[in-house]
Every structure is written in structure tokens, then in C-alpha cells.
Amino acid sequence: MSDTSDHIPDDDLLAAEFVLGVLSSREMQAAEQRAARDPDFAALVSAWQARLTPWTDEIAPIAPSETVWQRIEATLPAHPLRRASDRAPSAPWWNALAFWRGLAFGTGGLAIASLVALFVILAKPAQPPLVAALEAGGQRAAIVTLDRERGSLVIVPASLSIPQGRVPELWLIPPGEKPRSLGLINPERAVTIAIPASLLAAATPQAALAVSEEPPGGSPTGQPTGKVVAVGKLTNL
Amino acid sequence: MDRDASRRLLAAALARVAAGDRAALQSTYQLTSAKLFGVCLRILGDRGEAEDVLQEVYLTVWQRAGAFDPGRASPMTWLITMARNKAIDRLRSQGTNRRMEPIDVAEDVADAAPRADAALQSAQTSSRLHGCLGGLAAHEQAALRGAFFDGNTYEQLAERMRVPLGTMKSWIRRALTKLKACMET
């Protein structure tokens, strides 16, 4: 390492000071504006960003609270390049915008509020339970409570109509992803399902649950093959 | 997943965000929010403030993903830079900096090792940077650290390290010069 008293050229130094963050607000702003109109200076800034940013490797990742994504989603403005149609017509139903739109807070609210009263919260858990009111054609089809601490959920059917010779299968659908099977359920009575550890992280207030009717033994493909008979969105209790 | 695969995945997600794909923004968030939140929290020292800034960052990503040039920067560098800049802006707009306790040079240079999980950045650049930082004088390293991680200005660093402003400027400028020379060899 050379220990010369000569400094690097002024522009390079300014770029370094800007990236380091050591300038006053006014100077930072001026440097930013300069980078926007002076490609040579912008290149110096990029080079210093590449040099110094790896220092942040020392900072441990920390999960922000779940509400941050909800706030982002709620305030997301129309995109500058907003497209007319979001999905190709051949896209599966769980990708259809209407599916997610239909899951917006709606008729489920009241039922979920009354469900809160049923919950005996002994101690404040680190991961509060999630609930979902599954509906079919505006009718309550089932209620799900999901305990992330224990990795289990309880589904209580209200009116699940399943054709003769078919069985209901429950799916977890993280936003923008394919459904993941949570297993077969009973249309007549409450069932407790252990959620595989690999799926637990995907059980967030942004995910949806759906029930489809499948051949006995469940979907042969690992993806829903029959009609969807109930859907609902997971919500914080 | 290795770094190259992560980098490609993230660059692809940003390209889709630039085209207006909300699911891609969510993927980007899932891949990067913990890292960016760590950075914001380190600079701001307050969860609420850090979450506000995090929200701003992803709204800016939504609007400006088209400005990301994969030929010029790695996606993670681009995102971390944005998070740092916004966190520092927020810090400056408060008019005060919480991180103003005196810097004890002997204590502050203790841990300059990269974390094992050093996410998504070039391992080579990271180890080179840490090697070169280790070659700086203790007071130079402490001053750079105060600027980079605590968002301190020259004036604030001079106060924290109890030296005249001119001395602080020459420490940092010399340190930056040495750092660049070291990283180019």
C-alpha cells in the first residue's frame, strides 16, 4: 500500500466522499445532481459504490415486520410502464388478477372479528396466529386458523360442497407462486394439519388458501386438477 | 444458492419490475428486504424509522427499476446504495445524529471481518476490501467506519474523534486514496 501524500484527483475524491456519505446534505445533493448529468462523474461514483458497498457484508440481515410489505403494496402507485393486461389468457387460475382481487378484505372481516373472541391468547406469541375465511360464491365455506409457532393449522368446514367420488384438497398459495398442497381435508369435520417446515415460511398474511376437489387420494400431479370450491386470504389475527 | 445464481435471479426480477410486474417487486422484496432493513437499521438505529425508509426504497425500486443497469452495478450494490442514501438522507433531515458518542480508536477497529453469510455480493471484492481496510491506520479505519455505518459528516467525525475539522478531512482523504490504490493492485 502506497502512503503518498498525493491525493487522488478532485472528482474521484468527491465521488468517494459522496459514496462514503461524509458530505453535508447540500454537498450530497449537489454531487447527486452532478452524477445525473455528468457520465464521467457517474462512472467514478459507480466505481466507489462497487468498492465500498461490500463493507455492508458486516451487517446482519434482519427481517422487517410483516406490515412493511403490506404498506408498500397498499401505497404502490401505478407503474410508469403499466401494462394493459397482467396475465396471458392461458395462465392458471391462481395467477389471475381477479383471483387475488377477489380475496381483498371483504365479507370475511366480521367473521374473523368474531373468531378473535374464540381465541384464548395466553401469552403473546412471537408469531401471532393467522386466520382465513374461505368462501365459495359469497358463502362461508370454511374457517382456517394457522399457528405458525406450532406449524399446524385447523380447518373447520362450514359448507364445502364436493361432488360424489371426489375429495377436498387444501392448498397454500404464496403470491405469484404455484399452489403447494397441504393435504386432504374432511368436508364434514374439523381437521388439524401439520404444516411441513418447508411450507411454513410461505404461510404469511400475503398468501391465500384454496380448496379444490380432486380424485380420491388427492391430486396426481402435485397441482390442483379439479375445480376450486373455496378460497380465502390469510390475515393477521 | 450461489452468488452468481442469486445475482442473476435478482437482476431478472428487477427487469420484470421495470416492466411493471408487481409479483416481481414482491420477489425482490422477499430476496432483499432483510439485508436492506439491516442496513437502514444500522444507520438509523430505530426500527420505525428504518421501516419507513425501507418502504421508500421499494417504492423507488418500483418507479426506477428501469434505471438499473446490470452492466454497471450488481443488483445488490444498487439496492444497498439506495437504502444507505435514503437512510442517510433521513438521518440528516432529523438535524441530529444519534451516533455521536466519542470514537475510541482501539475499540472500534476490532471487528472488520466479513460475515459468513455475506449475501449476494462478490466474494472477491468483499475480501479485497476487508484486506485493504485492515491495512489502514486504526484512526483512518475508525473515521471511515463512522462515516459509512453511522452516517457521520466530516464535522461530526471531527467532534467524535476530537480532532480539528481539517485534520479529519485529511485523514479521510488519505484513507480513501490508500484504499483505492490497495484495491487496484
Interface residues (C-beta under 8 A of the other chain):
Chain A: M1 S2 D3 T4 S5 D6 H7 I8 D12 L13 A16 E17 V19 L20 G21 V22 L23 S24 S25 M28 S46 Q49 A50 R51 L52 T53 P54 W55 T56 D57 E58 I59 A60 P61 I62 A63 P64 S65 T67 V68 W69 R71 I72 E73 T75 L76 P77 H79 P80 L81 R82 R83 P175 G176 Q206
Chain B: A18 A19 G20 R22 A23 A24 L25 Q26 S27 Y29 S33 A34 K35 F37 G38 V39 L41 R42 R47 A50 E51 L54 Q55 Y58 L59 W62 Q63 G66 R72 A73 S74 M76 T77 I80 T81 R84 N85 I88 D89 R92 S93 D111 A112 A113 P114 R115 D117 A118 A119 Q121 S122 T125 S126 L129 H130 C132 L133 G135 L144 A147 F148 F149 G151 N152 T153 Y154 E155 L157 I172 R173 R174 L176 T177 K178 L179 K180 A181 C182 M183
